[in-house]
Amino acid sequence: MPDVDAATPRTTSRAPARNIVALAGGIGGARFLRGLLAALRASEPDSTVTGIGNTGDDITLFGLRVCPDLDTVMYTLGGGIDEAQGWGRAGESFAVKEELAIYGAEPTWFGLGDRDIATHLLRTRWLADGVPLSEITRRLCERWQPGVRLLPMSDDKVETHVLLDDPASGQRLVHFQEWWVRLHATVPAAQILAVGAAEASPAPGVIEAIRTADIVVLPPSNPVVSIGTILAVPGIRAALAATTAPVVGVSPIIGGAPVRGMADECLTARGIETSASAVGELY
């Protein structure tokens, strides 16, 4: 066997860097991205990930603009999430919520934690100053360093509303958060509407990220109100259809039931079977 010079550097094979794009909702998308980043660190440390976040769940509460899905991804990947809940800040307190309740302020069914409020205060102030949501998200991520480039699906206002078919009070329109958080999707939904989506434009960087991606992933987020809402923004679905990259979907439905949450209720509202194949056809 020939001698080997100890000073001779050894070369190791390294997987080529890839640009990966993921369309993400809240908890499911955030946890998928966390697992993806962990796998990439081990096998493809030079690869980059862009997360395109759903903003249809966004809502204004007590004068503050709240972006639940963007924040859940940011907190989860930045190490600040409440792991037991999957949303909200770790080590949270609720003094402001308690004071609002004493005043009788509504709504009482959606509580903002004291730490979390700081994020919403800054976002609301910057929005009032005319700063687009994509730039605001970039600024907030400077603190959290999530390890992905996080983009909102659009800088334009989009909100998911639900037309309830309530036997007790008839049909009425509510914000998706009220149906999801207060009513736990127990009142049948006649329609789920992405209000403002048809007039919205993709946020800067969204179409380019999809166009130049090496692979696009649809994580196990809600297929109707997370992934479906992102695809409702004109140009995004067309970009996915036009990209030469593989587009891979991970179904949130296993064995005819959602892994987490109430995606089955959302599918039922759209007249879609609760199955992985039906989700694929929806996409």
Secondary structure, DSSP 8 states (H G I E B T S, - for coil): -----TTS----------EEEEEE-SHHHHHHHHHHHHHHHHH-TT-EEEEEE--TT-EEETTEEE-HHHHHHHHHHHT-B-TTTSSSBTT---HHHHHHHHHT-S--SS---HHHHHHHHHHHHHHHTT--HHHHHHHHHHHH--SSEEEESBSS--EEEEEEEETTTEEEEEEHHIIIIISTT-S-EEEEEEETGGG--B-TTHHHHHHT-SEEEE-SS-TTTTHHHHHTSTTHHHHHHH-SS-EEE--SEETTEESSTTHHHHHHHTT--SSHHHHHHH-
